Amino acid sequence: MTDVQLLNKLYFYVNLKTGLVLTKNQFGNLKIRLTRLLTDQAVNMENLDSVLDGNPALFESLLEEILINESYFFRNEDHFRVLRDIIFPVIIDKNHFQKDKRIRALSVGCSTGQEPLSILIAFAESNHTRDKIDFHIDAIDLSRKAILTALSAEYTKIQCRGLSPELKEKYFFRTKGDKLKPTATFLDNISYFHGNILSHELYEGCYDIIFARNTLIYFDDVNSERVKQKLIRAMKPGGYLFLGESEIGWGLGEKVQSMKFNQSIIYRKR
């Protein structure tokens, strides 16, 4: 048995368990670390399924090596300009005339938390109404390590790239370790969940805004379609869906209309 054969079998195992499609380049870049993890646990091609089925911690360690948790604040800045200057004002004005003063957002593949925090800052910067609005974000990621970082919410200088000095001053404070941390009341508006969006239960018609950027590209065609339909069901009528640039043009069906704002295409549920 060669390392390539073992890694190929791991490829199919990961796809079976998570729905993720992993490229050969990913395995090539991680070959040494993945092979070492498997070898240390005496895993071979013949017993891989049984060993990983009986050792969830090992499988999670392998996933952590494979998953990409690179994130920064206001990634794809134009999305957040549209959100702050156009979408939030529309939702807030609509909310003003309704009895229900809640606004809900979802961040899928939230990584280490910069995306949901960026959504929260965009809301705070656009909310000039005197109405008290109950705004909350649910955020989910497959990486437990990333979620733990998001929960601690202490960010290094590199992790804070994308934040202007004004926003740092307004919404963050500096810790003893010279990291930046959002204020406690700010963090109360986010709930983090560790899990796979395929199996994570979402309430239908719940969310005004969903960010699922660069998520669909990691699933095979069948599971990508399942995720898309799940997200559409979770959106409120009139809700907005943000996808990654490489996902623009993926068919979402007649229930969703594409809208072009500035340089971004956003999807709105009819």
Buried (B, 14 or more C-beta within 10 A) or exposed (E): EEBEEBBBBBBEBBBEBBBBBBEEEBBEEBEEEBBEBBEEBEBBBEEBBEBBEEEEEBBBBBBBEBBEBEBBBBBBEEBBBBBBBBBBBEBBEEBEEEEEEEBBBBBBBBBBBBBBBBBBBBBBBBBEEEEEBEBBBBBBBBBBBBBEBBBEBBBEEEBBEBBEEEBBEEBBEEEEEEBBBBEEEBBEBBEBEBEBBBEBEBEEEBBBBBBBBBBBEBBEEEBBBBBBEBBBBBBBEEBBBBBBEEBEEBEBEEBBEEBEBEEBBBBBBE
